[in-house]
Amino acid sequence: DMTIKIWNAFTFECIATIECNSTVLSLNQLQNGSLISGSNDALIQIWNAQSVKQIATLKGHTNSVVDIRVFDTSYIISASSDSTIKIWDATSYDLIKTLVGHTDNVTNLKAVCDEKLVSGSNDSTIIIWNLITYKTIKVLRGHTGSISCIKELPEKNLATCAYDSTIK
């Protein structure tokens, strides 16, 4: 319905509605309380959760923004159907770097220990990135379907699941 709803978790009442120009596909929150939305119009929007006013619009992707993460309170990381990952400054909202490595839609992101980012894609791969150098550390292959979930486990392990009905 192209809205973001803010709900009171105790009364279960909708306390605010943010009207968006496109379908929102991802949502996260900065440490200052601002909301970050990613939409199918390729835009990332920053919203004041109290006043429900738009603070900024981040442009750079060419297709839907399907996942948004916040890393180290300083960075906004976005995954897109344009096969890229973008890293943005969480204060100035400037684009810092575009990560290219997947050959199909990037479906999900997970920031993990030791300044690493893990991305999954419809190309059936998982890429582990160094968030300091912005270089690929390793490409993991083994799934035969789109990556649907990445979970960090204890002892620096990862679990991934995909539309091939497997968990690895």
N, C-alpha and C positions, 0 to 999 in steps of 0.2 A: 504494500500500500504506500510505499515511498515515504515512510515515516520512521522516526526513532521514538520509542515510548520510554519514559522514565517512570518506574513504578516504585511505590513505597513498599518495602519488603515486609513491613509489619501489618499494614492495613490492606495491602494488595490493591490499592487504588492507583490509577494512572495520575501522576502529579504534573506531568508535562509531556507535550508532544512536539517534536521537531519535524517540520515539513521539509522534505528533501526533494530534489529535482529528478531523482532517479532511484531505482531499487537499491537499498543498502544491503551489501553482501557480507560486510565485516565491520566489527566494532571493537574498540579497545579504549583504554583510558590512560591519560598521562598522569604523572604523579601530582600535578596541580589540580586534578579533577576534571580537566577538559576532556571531552569525548573526541575520538578519532573515528571517522567512518570511511569505509571504502565502498564504492558503488559500481554499478554496471556501466556508468558513463565514463569510466576511467579516472574519476576524480577521487581525491582524498580530501575530506573536509574536517576542520577542527571546530568544535562547538563548545561554547561555555555552557556547562550543564546546569548552572543556576539560572541564567537569563535566557537560555536556549537560543542564543544569538550565534551566528557564524563568526568565527574569529579569522579563519584563513582557509584558502583552497590551495591544495598542492597539485600541480599539473606536471605530468611527465610520462605517465603510462599511456598506452594507446589502446588498451582494452580493459575489461572489468578488473577491479581491485578486489580480490577474493579473500585475502587474509592480511591482517595488520598486527604487528607486534611492537612492543616498546622494549628497547634494550638499554640497560644501564642508566635509565631515566634520561639519557641524553639523545637517544636515537629512536626514530620511528622507522620501522622496516615494513615494506609493503610487497606483497606477492600479487602477480597479475596474470591474466589470461594472455597477455602479450609475451609470455615466456620469460619475463625479467623479474628481478627483485630490485627494489630501490631503497636506498638508505638516506634518510632525511635527518637534518638537525632538528631536535625536538623543541628548540627555543626560537631559532630564526626561521624554521621551516624550509631552509635551503636544501636543495638536492646535493648530497655529498658524493654518492657513487651509485652506478647501475651495475648490478651483477648479472652477467650473461653466462649461461651454461646449460640450461634446460632447452629442449627442443619442442616443448609443448607447454600448455598452461601450467603455471606454478600453482599448486593447489593448497599448500600449507607450509607454515614456517614454525620453527621452534628454536629459540635462543637457548643454548645449553652452556654448561660450565666451560671455563677456560676461554672465554671470548670466541665461542664458535656459534655459527648459525647452521641449522639443518633445514633443508628445503626438500619438499616432495612435489612431484609433478605428474601430469598425465602421460609423460614419456616413460613412466614406470621406474624412474631413477630417484635416488635420494642423493643430494649433494651436501657435503659438509664444507662450510666456508670458514675462513679465518676472518674475523671481524676487525682485525687490526690492519692486515695487508689487503683485504678484500679478494684474496685468491682462493681458488678451489684447493681444499686439502685432499679430498677423496670423493669419488663418485661410486656409490653403492648400487650394484645391480643384483637382481634376484627375484624381484616381483615381475609379473607379466601383465599387471593391470595398473590403473591409475592409483597413485598413492593417496589414501584418504585420511591417514592419521599418523602422527609422529608423537611418541611419548618418551621422555627421559626417564630412565630407571636408575636405581641406586648403583653405585660403583661405576659411574660413567658409561653405562650401557644405554642403548636405544632400542625401542620396539617400534616397528612400523607395520601398518596394515594397508591393504590395497583391495581394489575391486577384483582381484584374482582369488578372493576368499582365503587369503593367508595372512598370518602375522609372523613377522620375522624379527 
